């Protein structure tokens, strides 16, 4: 009986970590969004779906944002997308 309770407890800890990881929110400074929305960079056609938290392929060029080394941006399928320039993971799709 103790083993079943222990196994249930361990499983609940494992699943709660996954649930918490999915709720992480990055608050992007307003000036970063403003800068990206004002740029006239060319759009790249991408066959995949742009998903927050997922990396973009190496073939998509990430543009730097001056004074903001933790943010980069791309324009994919006419959408402006904020990315982490180190991991290439999508932070936010701007509307």
MOPAC internal coordinates of N, CA, C and O (Angstrom, degrees):
PM7 1SCF
backbone

  N    0.0000 0     0.00 0     0.00 0    0    0    0
  C    1.4480 1     0.00 0     0.00 0    1    0    0
  C    1.5256 1   110.94 1     0.00 0    2    1    0
  O    1.2310 1   120.65 1   139.19 1    3    2    1
  N    1.3332 1   116.36 1   -40.81 1    3    2    1
  C    1.4629 1   120.21 1   179.75 1    5    3    2
  C    1.5253 1   110.96 1   -62.73 1    6    5    3
  O    1.2310 1   120.84 1   143.94 1    7    6    5
  N    1.3392 1   116.00 1   -36.06 1    7    6    5
  C    1.4657 1   119.67 1  -179.72 1    9    7    6
  C    1.5251 1   111.08 1   -66.03 1   10    9    7
  O    1.2310 1   120.45 1   141.80 1   11   10    9
  N    1.3254 1   116.75 1   -38.20 1   11   10    9
  C    1.4625 1   120.21 1   179.66 1   13   11   10
  C    1.5269 1   110.25 1   -66.46 1   14   13   11
  O    1.2310 1   120.75 1   135.94 1   15   14   13
  N    1.3255 1   116.17 1   -44.06 1   15   14   13
  C    1.4663 1   120.14 1   178.98 1   17   15   14
  C    1.5213 1   110.38 1   -63.55 1   18   17   15
  O    1.2310 1   120.52 1   136.24 1   19   18   17
  N    1.3331 1   116.61 1   -43.76 1   19   18   17
  C    1.4598 1   120.71 1   179.22 1   21   19   18
  C    1.5274 1   110.83 1   -62.51 1   22   21   19
  O    1.2310 1   120.38 1   137.42 1   23   22   21
  N    1.3364 1   116.87 1   -42.58 1   23   22   21
  C    1.4640 1   120.45 1   179.33 1   25   23   22
  C    1.5275 1   110.53 1   -63.03 1   26   25   23
  O    1.2310 1   120.20 1   139.31 1   27   26   25
  N    1.3199 1   117.23 1   -40.69 1   27   26   25
  C    1.4633 1   120.93 1   177.86 1   29   27   26
  C    1.5127 1   111.89 1   -64.07 1   30   29   27
  O    1.2310 1   120.77 1   139.49 1   31   30   29
  N    1.3289 1   116.14 1   -40.51 1   31   30   29
  C    1.4582 1   120.95 1   178.65 1   33   31   30
  C    1.5272 1   110.92 1   -64.05 1   34   33   31
  O    1.2310 1   120.54 1   134.16 1   35   34   33
  N    1.3268 1   116.57 1   -45.84 1   35   34   33
  C    1.4686 1   121.08 1   179.56 1   37   35   34
  C    1.5256 1   110.21 1   -62.21 1   38   37   35
  O    1.2310 1   120.22 1   137.40 1   39   38   37
  N    1.3234 1   117.19 1   -42.60 1   39   38   37
  C    1.4666 1   120.44 1   179.38 1   41   39   38
  C    1.5254 1   110.93 1   -63.38 1   42   41   39
  O    1.2310 1   120.31 1   139.40 1   43   42   41
  N    1.3320 1   117.02 1   -40.60 1   43   42   41
  C    1.4632 1   118.97 1  -179.95 1   45   43   42
  C    1.5209 1   111.45 1   -65.47 1   46   45   43
  O    1.2310 1   120.16 1   144.17 1   47   46   45
  N    1.3280 1   117.30 1   -35.83 1   47   46   45
  C    1.4643 1   120.07 1   176.26 1   49   47   46
  C    1.5211 1   111.15 1   -65.27 1   50   49   47
  O    1.2310 1   120.69 1   137.60 1   51   50   49
  N    1.3239 1   116.28 1   -42.40 1   51   50   49
  C    1.4640 1   120.40 1  -178.93 1   53   51   50
  C    1.5221 1   110.85 1   -63.04 1   54   53   51
  O    1.2310 1   120.21 1   134.76 1   55   54   53
  N    1.3307 1   117.20 1   -45.24 1   55   54   53
  C    1.4576 1   120.19 1  -177.88 1   57   55   54
  C    1.5210 1   112.54 1   -72.53 1   58   57   55
  O    1.2310 1   119.82 1   149.46 1   59   58   57
  N    1.3194 1   117.95 1   -30.54 1   59   58   57
  C    1.4621 1   119.20 1   178.52 1   61   59   58
  C    1.5202 1   110.58 1   -68.26 1   62   61   59
  O    1.2310 1   119.85 1   146.85 1   63   62   61
  N    1.3262 1   117.89 1   -33.15 1   63   62   61
  C    1.4621 1   120.94 1   176.49 1   65   63   62
  C    1.5080 1   111.79 1   -64.31 1   66   65   63
  O    1.2310 1   120.54 1   139.55 1   67   66   65
  N    1.3284 1   116.58 1   -40.45 1   67   66   65
  C    1.4617 1   120.67 1   177.99 1   69   67   66
  C    1.5231 1   109.81 1   -65.41 1   70   69   67
  O    1.2310 1   120.11 1   136.82 1   71   70   69
  N    1.3049 1   117.40 1   -43.18 1   71   70   69
  C    1.4631 1   120.67 1   180.00 1   73   71   70
  C    1.5227 1   110.92 1   -63.14 1   74   73   71
  O    1.2310 1   119.95 1   139.10 1   75   74   73
  N    1.3141 1   117.70 1   -40.90 1   75   74   73
  C    1.4590 1   120.56 1   178.99 1   77   75   74
  C    1.5169 1   111.43 1   -66.61 1   78   77   75
  O    1.2310 1   120.13 1   142.50 1   79   78   77
  N    1.3249 1   117.36 1   -37.50 1   79   78   77
  C    1.4606 1   120.96 1  -179.51 1   81   79   78
  C    1.5226 1   111.16 1   -63.77 1   82   81   79
  O    1.2310 1   120.03 1   149.50 1   83   82   81
  N    1.3134 1   117.55 1   -30.50 1   83   82   81
  C    1.4547 1   120.84 1  -177.95 1   85   83   82
  C    1.5204 1   112.63 1   -78.01 1   86   85   83
  O    1.2310 1   119.77 1   166.27 1   87   86   85
  N    1.3157 1   118.04 1   -13.73 1   87   86   85
  C    1.4571 1   120.04 1  -176.96 1   89   87   86
  C    1.5251 1   113.08 1  -101.69 1   90   89   87
  O    1.2310 1   119.67 1  -168.85 1   91   90   89
  N    1.3202 1   118.23 1    11.15 1   91   90   89
  C    1.4537 1   121.09 1   179.02 1   93   91   90
  C    1.5258 1   109.48 1   -67.39 1   94   93   91
  O    1.2310 1   120.79 1   -49.08 1   95   94   93
  N    1.3157 1   116.10 1   130.92 1   95   94   93
  C    1.4582 1   121.65 1  -179.39 1   97   95   94
  C    1.5212 1   109.38 1  -120.46 1   98   97   95
  O    1.2310 1   120.72 1   -47.98 1   99   98   97
  N    1.3235 1   116.23 1   132.02 1   99   98   97
  C    1.4574 1   121.79 1   176.12 1  101   99   98
  C    1.5242 1   107.15 1  -102.11 1  102  101   99
  O    1.2310 1   120.78 1   -56.01 1  103  102  101
  N    1.3241 1   116.11 1   123.99 1  103  102  101
  C    1.4655 1   120.48 1   177.85 1  105  103  102
  C    1.5256 1   107.93 1   -94.57 1  106  105  103
  O    1.2310 1   121.33 1   -68.72 1  107  106  105
  N    1.3134 1   115.07 1   111.28 1  107  106  105
  C    1.4626 1   121.86 1  -176.88 1  109  107  106
  C    1.5261 1   108.89 1   -89.18 1  110  109  107
  O    1.2310 1   120.02 1   -49.61 1  111  110  109
  N    1.3393 1   117.56 1   130.39 1  111  110  109
  C    1.4685 1   120.12 1   178.32 1  113  111  110
  C    1.5341 1   111.61 1   -58.76 1  114  113  111
  O    1.2310 1   120.94 1   -35.79 1  115  114  113
  N    1.3170 1   115.80 1   144.21 1  115  114  113
  C    1.4604 1   121.48 1  -179.06 1  117  115  114
  C    1.5147 1   113.63 1   -58.26 1  118  117  115
  O    1.2310 1   120.60 1   143.79 1  119  118  117
  N    1.3408 1   116.47 1   -36.21 1  119  118  117
  C    1.4713 1   118.60 1  -178.70 1  121  119  118
  C    1.5279 1   111.84 1   -67.29 1  122  121  119
  O    1.2310 1   120.13 1   152.55 1  123  122  121
  N    1.3356 1   117.36 1   -27.45 1  123  122  121
  C    1.4694 1   120.77 1   176.60 1  125  123  122
  C    1.5247 1   109.08 1   -67.85 1  126  125  123
  O    1.2310 1   120.40 1   132.41 1  127  126  125
  N    1.3150 1   116.85 1   -47.59 1  127  126  125
  C    1.4662 1   120.59 1   178.97 1  129  127  126
  C    1.5227 1   111.02 1   -61.47 1  130  129  127
  O    1.2310 1   120.43 1   136.22 1  131  130  129
  N    1.3311 1   116.78 1   -43.78 1  131  130  129
  C    1.4632 1   121.07 1   179.83 1  133  131  130
  C    1.5208 1   110.61 1   -60.15 1  134  133  131
  O    1.2310 1   120.40 1   134.72 1  135  134  133
  N    1.3296 1   116.83 1   -45.28 1  135  134  133
  C    1.4584 1   121.12 1  -179.84 1  137  135  134
  C    1.5309 1   110.44 1   -58.89 1  138  137  135
  O    1.2310 1   120.74 1   131.04 1  139  138  137
  N    1.3226 1   116.19 1   -48.96 1  139  138  137
  C    1.4669 1   120.65 1  -176.92 1  141  139  138
  C    1.5259 1   110.85 1   -63.41 1  142  141  139
  O    1.2310 1   120.01 1   137.95 1  143  142  141
  N    1.3059 1   117.58 1   -42.05 1  143  142  141
  C    1.4630 1   120.81 1  -178.93 1  145  143  142
  C    1.5262 1   112.57 1   -66.94 1  146  145  143
  O    1.2310 1   119.66 1   156.76 1  147  146  145
  N    1.3370 1   118.25 1   -23.24 1  147  146  145
  C    1.4620 1   121.92 1  -178.92 1  149  147  146
  C    1.5295 1   113.16 1   -88.45 1  150  149  147
  O    1.2310 1   119.70 1   168.00 1  151  150  149
  N    1.3206 1   118.17 1   -12.00 1  151  150  149
  C    1.4616 1   120.86 1  -176.56 1  153  151  150
  C    1.5279 1   111.44 1   -78.36 1  154  153  151
  O    1.2310 1   121.28 1   -27.76 1  155  154  153
  N    1.3332 1   115.16 1   152.24 1  155  154  153
  C    1.4672 1   121.09 1   179.99 1  157  155  154
  C    1.5233 1   110.70 1  -114.74 1  158  157  155
  O    1.2310 1   120.40 1  -133.18 1  159  158  157
  N    1.3024 1   116.84 1    46.82 1  159  158  157
  C    1.4634 1   121.72 1   179.78 1  161  159  158
  C    1.5255 1   110.02 1   -74.60 1  162  161  159
  O    1.2310 1   120.50 1   -31.05 1  163  162  161
  N    1.3390 1   116.65 1   148.95 1  163  162  161
  C    1.4653 1   119.37 1  -179.58 1  165  163  162
  C    1.5277 1   111.63 1   -68.52 1  166  165  163
  O    1.2310 1   121.27 1   -31.37 1  167  166  165
  N    1.3209 1   115.18 1   148.63 1  167  166  165
  C    1.4601 1   121.09 1   178.16 1  169  167  166
  C    1.5256 1   109.88 1   -86.13 1  170  169  167
  O    1.2310 1   121.18 1   -37.97 1  171  170  169
  N    1.3226 1   115.36 1   142.03 1  171  170  169
  C    1.4596 1   122.20 1   178.00 1  173  171  170
  C    1.5232 1   107.81 1  -105.94 1  174  173  171
  O    1.2310 1   120.47 1   -42.69 1  175  174  173
  N    1.3268 1   116.71 1   137.31 1  175  174  173
  C    1.4576 1   120.24 1   175.68 1  177  175  174
  C    1.5191 1   108.46 1   -83.50 1  178  177  175
  O    1.2310 1   121.21 1   -51.24 1  179  178  177
  N    1.3165 1   115.29 1   128.76 1  179  178  177
  C    1.4668 1   121.68 1  -178.32 1  181  179  178
  C    1.5199 1   108.01 1  -130.53 1  182  181  179
  O    1.2310 1   120.44 1   -55.30 1  183  182  181
  N    1.3291 1   116.77 1   124.70 1  183  182  181
  C    1.4632 1   121.24 1  -176.92 1  185  183  182
  C    1.5209 1   113.12 1   -73.85 1  186  185  183
  O    1.2310 1   120.15 1   154.87 1  187  186  185
  N    1.3306 1   117.31 1   -25.13 1  187  186  185
  C    1.4633 1   120.24 1  -179.27 1  189  187  186
  C    1.5161 1   111.86 1   -80.45 1  190  189  187
  O    1.2310 1   121.53 1     0.63 1  191  190  189
  N    1.3190 1   114.69 1  -179.37 1  191  190  189
  C    1.4579 1   121.45 1   176.72 1  193  191  190
  C    1.5188 1   108.74 1   -98.13 1  194  193  191
  O    1.2310 1   120.17 1   -45.78 1  195  194  193
  N    1.3214 1   117.29 1   134.22 1  195  194  193
  C    1.4591 1   121.96 1   177.13 1  197  195  194
  C    1.5257 1   107.24 1   -80.88 1  198  197  195
  O    1.2310 1   120.76 1   -63.03 1  199  198  197
  N    1.3389 1   116.15 1   116.97 1  199  198  197
  C    1.4626 1   121.72 1  -175.63 1  201  199  198
  C    1.5242 1   109.19 1  -124.13 1  202  201  199
  O    1.2310 1   120.53 1   -50.43 1  203  202  201
  N    1.3319 1   116.60 1   129.57 1  203  202  201
  C    1.4622 1   121.27 1   177.26 1  205  203  202
  C    1.5268 1   108.91 1   -58.76 1  206  205  203
  O    1.2310 1   121.30 1   -48.90 1  207  206  205
  N    1.3380 1   115.13 1   131.10 1  207  206  205
  C    1.4569 1   121.25 1   179.92 1  209  207  206
  C    1.5138 1   114.26 1    94.57 1  210  209  207
  O    1.2310 1   120.14 1   164.98 1  211  210  209
  N    1.3137 1   117.33 1   -15.02 1  211  210  209
  C    1.4634 1   121.63 1  -179.88 1  213  211  210
  C    1.5287 1   109.76 1   -98.51 1  214  213  211
  O    1.2310 1   120.11 1   -34.68 1  215  214  213
  N    1.3383 1   117.39 1   145.32 1  215  214  213
  C    1.4675 1   119.82 1   179.43 1  217  215  214
  C    1.5263 1   112.19 1   -77.91 1  218  217  215
  O    1.2310 1   121.42 1   -28.59 1  219  218  217
  N    1.3223 1   114.90 1   151.41 1  219  218  217
  C    1.4592 1   121.23 1   173.07 1  221  219  218
  C    1.5234 1   108.17 1   -90.83 1  222  221  219
  O    1.2310 1   119.63 1   -27.13 1  223  222  221
  N    1.3313 1   118.30 1   152.87 1  223  222  221
  C    1.4673 1   120.16 1  -179.93 1  225  223  222
  C    1.5309 1   111.87 1   -66.24 1  226  225  223
  O    1.2310 1   120.95 1   -21.12 1  227  226  225
  N    1.3192 1   115.80 1   158.88 1  227  226  225
  C    1.4644 1   121.86 1  -179.44 1  229  227  226
  C    1.5250 1   112.58 1   -63.25 1  230  229  227
  O    1.2310 1   119.97 1   161.28 1  231  230  229
  N    1.3190 1   117.67 1   -18.72 1  231  230  229
  C    1.4630 1   120.89 1  -178.73 1  233  231  230
  C    1.5270 1   112.46 1   -74.61 1  234  233  231
  O    1.2310 1   120.14 1   165.36 1  235  234  233
  N    1.3322 1   117.34 1   -14.64 1  235  234  233
  C    1.4689 1   121.37 1   178.75 1  237  235  234
  C    1.5242 1   108.20 1   -90.78 1  238  237  235
  O    1.2310 1   120.65 1   -59.20 1  239  238  237
  N    1.3403 1   116.36 1   120.80 1  239  238  237
  C    1.4680 1   120.86 1  -178.36 1  241  239  238
  C    1.5238 1   110.85 1   -76.82 1  242  241  239
  O    1.2310 1   121.03 1   -53.30 1  243  242  241
  N    1.3320 1   115.63 1   126.70 1  243  242  241
  C    1.4630 1   121.71 1   177.64 1  245  243  242
  C    1.5239 1   108.25 1   -96.09 1  246  245  243
  O    1.2310 1   120.73 1   -54.57 1  247  246  245
  N    1.3369 1   116.20 1   125.43 1  247  246  245
  C    1.4580 1   121.31 1   179.26 1  249  247  246
  C    1.5268 1   109.71 1   -91.48 1  250  249  247
  O    1.2310 1   120.23 1   -42.36 1  251  250  249
  N    1.3348 1   117.16 1   137.64 1  251  250  249
  C    1.4739 1   119.70 1   178.62 1  253  251  250
  C    1.5273 1   111.14 1   -75.18 1  254  253  251
  O    1.2310 1   121.15 1   -22.05 1  255  254  253
  N    1.3156 1   115.40 1   157.95 1  255  254  253
  C    1.4614 1   121.86 1   174.56 1  257  255  254
  C    1.5240 1   106.55 1  -113.14 1  258  257  255
  O    1.2310 1   119.63 1   -61.21 1  259  258  257
  N    1.3348 1   118.30 1   118.79 1  259  258  257
  C    1.4643 1   121.03 1  -177.89 1  261  259  258
  C    1.5330 1   111.93 1   -54.89 1  262  261  259
  O    1.2310 1   120.99 1   -40.64 1  263  262  261
  N    1.3090 1   115.72 1   139.36 1  263  262  261
  C    1.4655 1   123.27 1   178.34 1  265  263  262
  C    1.5321 1   113.40 1    66.75 1  266  265  263
  O    1.2310 1   119.76 1  -172.95 1  267  266  265
  N    1.3350 1   118.07 1     7.05 1  267  266  265
  C    1.4677 1   121.81 1  -178.16 1  269  267  266
  C    1.5345 1   109.58 1  -135.68 1  270  269  267
  O    1.2310 1   119.73 1  -106.80 1  271  270  269
  N    1.3265 1   118.12 1    73.20 1  271  270  269
  C    1.4667 1   120.22 1  -174.40 1  273  271  270
  C    1.5284 1   114.89 1   -66.82 1  274  273  271
  O    1.2310 1   119.74 1   165.26 1  275  274  273
  N    1.3212 1   118.11 1   -14.74 1  275  274  273
  C    1.4669 1   119.69 1  -179.88 1  277  275  274
  C    1.5260 1   112.60 1   -88.86 1  278  277  275
  O    1.2310 1   120.31 1   179.41 1  279  278  277
  N    1.3429 1   117.01 1    -0.59 1  279  278  277
  C    1.4609 1   120.85 1   179.99 1  281  279  278
  C    1.5187 1   110.37 1  -128.84 1  282  281  279
  O    1.2310 1   121.41 1   -34.80 1  283  282  281
  N    1.3148 1   114.91 1   145.20 1  283  282  281
  C    1.4446 1   122.62 1   171.08 1  285  283  282
  C    1.5205 1   106.65 1  -138.09 1  286  285  283
  O    1.2310 1   120.65 1    -4.91 1  287  286  285
  N    1.3283 1   116.36 1   175.09 1  287  286  285
  C    1.4603 1   118.08 1   178.03 1  289  287  286
  C    1.5108 1   110.55 1  -146.81 1  290  289  287
  O    1.2310 1   121.56 1   -21.23 1  291  290  289
  N    1.3100 1   114.61 1   158.77 1  291  290  289
  C    1.4554 1   123.06 1   174.11 1  293  291  290
  C    1.5225 1   106.98 1  -139.83 1  294  293  291
  O    1.2310 1   121.07 1   -19.25 1  295  294  293
  N    1.3154 1   115.56 1   160.75 1  295  294  293
  C    1.4575 1   120.41 1   171.43 1  297  295  294
  C    1.5228 1   105.30 1  -117.25 1  298  297  295
  O    1.2310 1   121.45 1   -67.80 1  299  298  297
  N    1.3221 1   114.83 1   112.20 1  299  298  297
  C    1.4628 1   121.58 1  -175.71 1  301  299  298
  C    1.5242 1   108.54 1  -121.31 1  302  301  299
  O    1.2310 1   120.86 1   -55.29 1  303  302  301
  N    1.3301 1   115.96 1   124.71 1  303  302  301
  C    1.4696 1   120.78 1   179.53 1  305  303  302
  C    1.5375 1   111.24 1    50.47 1  306  305  303
  O    1.2310 1   120.89 1  -136.19 1  307  306  305
  N    1.3187 1   115.89 1    43.81 1  307  306  305
  C    1.4686 1   124.33 1   178.83 1  309  307  306
  C    1.5313 1   113.25 1    66.98 1  310  309  307
  O    1.2310 1   119.75 1  -164.95 1  311  310  309
  N    1.3338 1   118.08 1    15.05 1  311  310  309
  C    1.4646 1   121.90 1   176.82 1  313  311  310
  C    1.5172 1   109.15 1  -112.64 1  314  313  311
  O    1.2310 1   120.70 1   -44.20 1  315  314  313
  N    1.3141 1   116.27 1   135.80 1  315  314  313
  C    1.4640 1   121.02 1   176.88 1  317  315  314
  C    1.5200 1   107.99 1   -86.36 1  318  317  315
  O    1.2310 1   121.42 1   -51.15 1  319  318  317
  N    1.3321 1   114.90 1   128.85 1  319  318  317
  C    1.4557 1   121.01 1  -172.30 1  321  319  318
  C    1.5237 1   109.61 1  -128.43 1  322  321  319
  O    1.2310 1   120.39 1   -53.65 1  323  322  321
  N    1.3335 1   116.86 1   126.35 1  323  322  321
  C    1.4636 1   121.85 1   174.15 1  325  323  322
  C    1.5172 1   108.43 1   -85.69 1  326  325  323
  O    1.2310 1   120.78 1   -44.43 1  327  326  325
  N    1.3348 1   116.12 1   135.57 1  327  326  325
  C    1.4596 1   120.32 1  -179.73 1  329  327  326
  C    1.5238 1   110.63 1  -135.20 1  330  329  327
  O    1.2310 1   121.36 1   -20.92 1  331  330  329
  N    1.3111 1   115.01 1   159.08 1  331  330  329
  C    1.4604 1   121.86 1   170.39 1  333  331  330
  C    1.5238 1   105.37 1   -82.92 1  334  333  331
  O    1.2310 1   119.27 1   -63.81 1  335  334  333
  N    1.3296 1   119.01 1   116.19 1  335  334  333
  C    1.4648 1   120.24 1  -174.75 1  337  335  334
  C    1.5314 1   113.82 1   -65.73 1  338  337  335
  O    1.2310 1   119.94 1   156.84 1  339  338  337
  N    1.3199 1   117.73 1   -23.16 1  339  338  337
  C    1.4686 1   120.30 1  -179.97 1  341  339  338
  C    1.5258 1   111.41 1   -76.75 1  342  341  339
  O    1.2310 1   120.45 1   131.21 1  343  342  341
  N    1.3228 1   116.74 1   -48.79 1  343  342  341
  C    1.4669 1   120.91 1  -175.90 1  345  343  342
  C    1.5273 1   112.73 1   -96.38 1  346  345  343
  O    1.2310 1   120.38 1   165.75 1  347  346  345
  N    1.3416 1   116.88 1   -14.25 1  347  346  345
  C    1.4581 1   123.85 1  -177.12 1  349  347  346
  C    1.5304 1   112.45 1    68.06 1  350  349  347
  O    1.2310 1   120.38 1  -166.50 1  351  350  349
  N    1.3344 1   116.87 1    13.50 1  351  350  349
  C    1.4718 1   121.29 1   179.26 1  353  351  350
  C    1.5310 1   110.42 1   -76.60 1  354  353  351
  O    1.2310 1   121.29 1   -39.51 1  355  354  353
  N    1.3201 1   115.15 1   140.49 1  355  354  353
  C    1.4626 1   121.80 1   179.33 1  357  355  354
  C    1.5253 1   109.09 1   -71.80 1  358  357  355
  O    1.2310 1   120.76 1   -52.10 1  359  358  357
  N    1.3297 1   116.16 1   127.90 1  359  358  357
  C    1.4594 1   122.39 1   177.07 1  361  359  358
  C    1.5251 1   109.94 1   -93.79 1  362  361  359
  O    1.2310 1   120.94 1   134.32 1  363  362  361
  N    1.3357 1   115.81 1   -45.68 1  363  362  361
  C    1.4686 1   119.90 1  -177.16 1  365  363  362
  C    1.5188 1   109.64 1  -161.54 1  366  365  363
  O    1.2310 1   120.77 1   -35.78 1  367  366  365
  N    1.3217 1   116.14 1   144.22 1  367  366  365
  C    1.4609 1   122.26 1   171.53 1  369  367  366
  C    1.5231 1   105.92 1   -99.66 1  370  369  367
  O    1.2310 1   120.58 1   -61.84 1  371  370  369
  N    1.3352 1   116.50 1   118.16 1  371  370  369
  C    1.4692 1   121.12 1  -176.36 1  373  371  370
  C    1.5217 1   110.58 1   -82.65 1  374  373  371
  O    1.2310 1   121.11 1   -37.50 1  375  374  373
  N    1.3084 1   115.47 1   142.50 1  375  374  373
  C    1.4712 1   121.87 1   179.57 1  377  375  374
  C    1.5084 1   109.31 1  -107.00 1  378  377  375
  O    1.2310 1   120.10 1   180.00 1  379  378  377

